[in-house]
Amino acid sequence: MHDTTWFEIQGIPSVFIASVEFVDAAEQQSKALGLPDVRRVFVEHPVQGQSDAEMHAKADAIFEEVIETLMRPAD
């Protein structure tokens, strides 16, 4: 979240990506960092311990959403 916020403040469009387990934490942290509506996309949990093939499948599942989210104007 810190990197995404930094890039956004610099005017570089960014999307925060995390596991669905961190939805609440991401909302709280983005508020604390001053960008409560920072663009974010969540991938199915778990991430840790996944094989390359499993991670590729997770990335493929959210790819279009990441692009669409990135193209949306930041709030």
PAKOL-991612 format. One record per residue: residue number from 1; residue in one letter; x, y, z of N, C-alpha, C in turn. Coordinates in steps of 0.05 Angstrom, whole numbers, plus 5000, padded with zeros to 4 digits. Layout:
REM PAKOL-991612
 resi resn n_c1 n_c2 n_c3 ca_c1 ca_c2 ca_c3 c_c1 c_c2 c_c3
  NUM    A    X    Y    Z     X     Y     Z    X    Y    Z
...
//
This chain:
REM PAKOL-991612
 resi resn n_c1 n_c2 n_c3 ca_c1 ca_c2 ca_c3 c_c1 c_c2 c_c3
    1    M 5016 4976 5000  5000  5000  5000 5018 5025 5000
    2    H 5040 5024 5014  5057  5048  5015 5068 5055 4987
    3    D 5076 5034 4972  5087  5039  4946 5065 5051 4927
    4    T 5041 5039 4928  5019  5048  4911 5013 5077 4918
    5    T 5011 5083 4943  5006  5111  4952 5027 5130 4942
    6    W 5053 5122 4945  5075  5139  4936 5073 5144 4906
    7    F 5068 5123 4890  5066  5127  4861 5043 5145 4855
    8    E 5020 5142 4867  4997  5159  4862 5003 5188 4869
    9    I 5016 5193 4891  5023  5220  4898 5042 5232 4878
   10    Q 5059 5216 4866  5078  5225  4845 5064 5228 4818
   11    G 5038 5222 4816  5023  5224  4791 5026 5200 4773
   12    I 5036 5178 4784  5039  5153  4768 5016 5134 4775
   13    P 4998 5129 4756  4975  5112  4762 4984 5084 4772
   14    S 4971 5075 4793  4979  5050  4806 4954 5035 4816
   15    V 4958 5009 4819  4936  4992  4830 4949 4975 4852
   16    F 4938 4975 4875  4947  4958  4897 4934 4931 4894
   17    I 4950 4910 4895  4940  4882  4892 4947 4867 4918
   18    A 4927 4854 4929  4932  4838  4953 4912 4815 4954
   19    S 4916 4797 4972  4897  4775  4977 4872 4785 4990
   20    V 4849 4772 4985  4824  4780  4996 4824 4780 5027
   21    E 4843 4766 5039  4846  4766  5068 4853 4794 5079
   22    F 4862 4812 5061  4872  4838  5070 4854 4861 5062
   23    V 4829 4856 5055  4811  4878  5047 4809 4899 5069
   24    D 4802 4890 5093  4798  4909  5115 4824 4924 5122
   25    A 4846 4910 5122  4872  4923  5128 4879 4943 5107
   26    A 4873 4936 5082  4879  4955  5060 4862 4980 5062
   27    E 4837 4977 5069  4820  5001  5072 4830 5019 5095
   28    Q 4837 5007 5117  4847  5022  5140 4874 5036 5133
   29    Q 4892 5021 5120  4918  5032  5114 4916 5055 5094
   30    S 4899 5051 5074  4897  5072  5053 4886 5098 5066
   31    K 4867 5095 5085  4857  5119  5099 4880 5132 5115
   32    A 4895 5115 5129  4917  5126  5146 4938 5140 5129
   33    L 4941 5131 5104  4961  5143  5086 4950 5167 5070
   34    G 4925 5173 5074  4913  5197  5062 4901 5193 5034
   35    L 4899 5168 5025  4886  5162  4999 4866 5139 5004
   36    P 4843 5146 5016  4824  5125  5024 4812 5110 5000
   37    D 4813 5122 4976  4801  5110  4953 4822 5101 4933
   38    V 4846 5095 4942  4867  5086  4924 4857 5061 4909
   39    R 4864 5059 4884  4855  5037  4867 4867 5011 4878
   40    R 4850 4990 4880  4859  4965  4891 4843 4942 4879
   41    V 4857 4919 4877  4844  4894  4867 4854 4872 4885
   42    F 4836 4854 4891  4842  4832  4909 4841 4805 4895
   43    V 4861 4789 4900  4863  4762  4889 4855 4741 4910
   44    E 4846 4719 4901  4838  4698  4919 4861 4689 4937
   45    H 4854 4682 4962  4873  4673  4982 4874 4643 4980
   46    P 4896 4630 4985  4922  4641  4994 4940 4648 4970
   47    V 4961 4663 4976  4982  4669  4957 5008 4655 4965
   48    Q 5014 4656 4990  5039  4644  4999 5037 4613 4995
   49    G 5059 4602 4986  5061  4573  4983 5048 4562 4958
   50    Q 5039 4580 4940  5027  4571  4915 5048 4565 4894
   51    S 5042 4547 4877  5061  4540  4855 5060 4562 4834
   52    D 5079 4561 4816  5080  4581  4794 5054 4579 4778
   53    A 5045 4555 4773  5020  4551  4757 4996 4563 4772
   54    E 4995 4559 4798  4972  4570  4814 4973 4600 4814
   55    M 4997 4611 4816  5000  4641  4816 4993 4652 4789
   56    H 5001 4638 4768  4993  4647  4741 4963 4647 4737
   57    A 4950 4627 4748  4921  4625  4746 4908 4648 4762
   58    K 4918 4654 4785  4907  4677  4801 4911 4703 4786
   59    A 4935 4707 4774  4940  4731  4759 4922 4733 4735
   60    D 4919 4711 4720  4901  4711  4697 4873 4718 4705
   61    A 4864 4709 4728  4837  4714  4737 4831 4743 4743
   62    I 4851 4759 4750  4846  4787  4756 4858 4806 4736
   63    F 4871 4796 4715  4885  4813  4696 4867 4835 4685
   64    E 4844 4828 4674  4826  4848  4662 4817 4868 4683
   65    E 4811 4859 4707  4803  4877  4729 4825 4897 4736
   66    V 4850 4888 4736  4872  4906  4742 4874 4927 4720
   67    I 4873 4919 4695  4874  4939  4673 4851 4959 4674
   68    E 4827 4949 4678  4804  4966  4681 4806 4985 4704
   69    T 4816 4975 4727  4820  4992  4751 4841 5013 4746
   70    L 4862 5005 4733  4884  5024  4726 4875 5046 4708
   71    M 4856 5040 4690  4847  5060  4671 4826 5079 4683
   72    R 4815 5072 4706  4796  5089  4719 4810 5113 4732
   73    P 4798 5136 4730  4811  5159  4744 4812 5154 4774
   74    A 4834 5162 4786  4837  5159  4815 4818 5178 4829
   75    D 4807 5170 4851  4788  5186  4866 4803 5207 4883
//
